């Protein structure tokens, strides 16, 4: 059996999927609130830059993977996307997204799909834009998820990923590590009622490939014109590639 990283723990690959589901089952109802608390609201600016980078056109069919509570999908619709499908492996997160969409009166404008990013029940060449924000590091086999992204995109389609990355400023890296390990799990316990999922999330950021290595993985999946944009000193990065 193959192994995978679940934070700093090495687990059986098949076990990681269920462990990740458990993490998001535990935090789904407070997920957005914790994002604001953990990032001091910066995640909203990062996502805004991500949507701007997407350069949405009115004809676009978009797939937002690990899209759970709907932030990215709703922004894509607002930017003028013709159609958005949200895919997430976790039903609890999708249920939160449905509630939010219903509150906005856009429930019927979004297609909802509970599926694993490594094996999407979707046709080849069906989308113009594939987005995934703060989700790909939770995938058990990142290479399989990237291959699926390439498969479901139409020729000329774009892969766009927003993810935590490697901080490239030494003083910031030290402060960021101290905050991450000493504060975030405590915030999770206080706000979400459980610190363990946030201990995993902090650890998962540290085990995710650095910018250049992840770019190489995107290229290996068949994407061209691969590049990344660092934000906040490398705390997060936007990765981009095209299916030619």
C-alpha positions, -999 to +999 in steps of 0.1 A: +000+000+000+012+035-007+015+062+020+006+098+022+012+128+045-016+138+068+000+168+083+033+156+098+019+120+101+025+094+075-006+073+069-019+048+044-030+067+013-066+053+015-068+065+052-059+101+043-091+107+023-113+097+053-091+117+077-095+148+056-132+143+054-133+141+092-114+174+094-139+193+073-169+176+088-156+190+121-151+226+109-177+231+082-202+253+101-174+276+113-151+274+083-156+309+069-155+325+103-122+307+111-108+319+078-114+355+088-100+350+122-069+331+111-059+354+083-072+387+098-094+389+068-065+386+043-080+355+027-106+378+012-079+400-005-061+368-017-093+355-032-101+388-048-067+388-065-073+352-076-106+361-092-090+390-109-063+368-123-090+344-137-101+371-161-136+356-164-154+360-197-192+357-201-189+325-221-169+306-195-179+273-180-161+271-147-153+242-123-144+251-088-129+221-070-128+218-032-152+247-035-172+238-004-188+269+010-189+287-023-166+318-020-149+313-053-179+300-072-200+329-062-173+354-071-169+337-106-207+341-111-205+377-101-176+383-125-199+370-153-192+333-157-218+315-178-219+284-156-202+272-124-199+237-110-188+234-074-171+200-066-161+190-031-154+156-014-172+167+017-210+169+019-210+190+051-190+217+033-214+215+002-244+219+025-229+251+040-224+263+004-260+255-005-272+275+025-252+305+015-263+302-022-299+300-011-295+331+011-282+349-020-310+336-042-285+319-066-290+282-055-302+272-090-273+290-107-247+266-093-243+229-100-233+209-069-211+178-071-198+156-043-167+140-058-131+133-053-107+157-071-087+126-082-116+111-100-142+136-113-174+121-128-173+148-156-167+146-193-134+154-211-129+190-224-160+204-206-147+235-189-129+267-197-116+274-162-107+250-134-101+267-100-091+252-067-084+275-036-068+262-005-078+226-014-051+209-034-028+203-004-056+181+011-057+158-019-041+124-013-026+121-048-019+156-061-006+142-094-040+125-101-059+156-092-037+176-117-043+150-144-080+153-138-078+190-141-061+187-174-086+161-187-118+181-179-105+214-193-111+222-229-082+230-252-072+266-243-087+261-208-069+274-178-059+258-145-058+283-116-048+273-080-046+294-049-027+277-021-005+284+009+031+282+000+067+287+011+074+321+027+105+336+011+114+362+038+133+348+068+119+371+095+083+367+082+088+329+080+097+328+117+068+350+128+045+330+106+056+297+120+052+310+156+017+323+149+007+292+130+017+266+156+010+286+188-021+306+179-041+290+151-050+257+169-060+277+200-083+299+178-097+267+163-106+253+197-121+287+208-141+295+176-148+261+161-147+240+193-119+218+181-082+227+177-071+193+162-083+201+126-064+233+126-032+216+139-036+194+108-042+224+085-010+242+099+010+210+094-004+204+059+009+238+047+044+228+058+044+195+039+030+210+007+055+214-022+072+248-025+063+270-054+089+257-079+083+221-071+045+225-074+050+243-107+070+213-120+041+190-110+017+212-130+039+210-160+043+172-157+005+170-158+006+185-193+000+222-187+019+249-206+028+285-198+030+275-161+038+303-137+031+314-101+025+347-084+036+351-047+015+371-024+022+383+012+058+373+010+050+338-003+024+330+024+002+321-005+007+318-042-015+317-073-004+290-097-015+290-134-012+268-164-030+263-198-042+232-216-029+236-251 
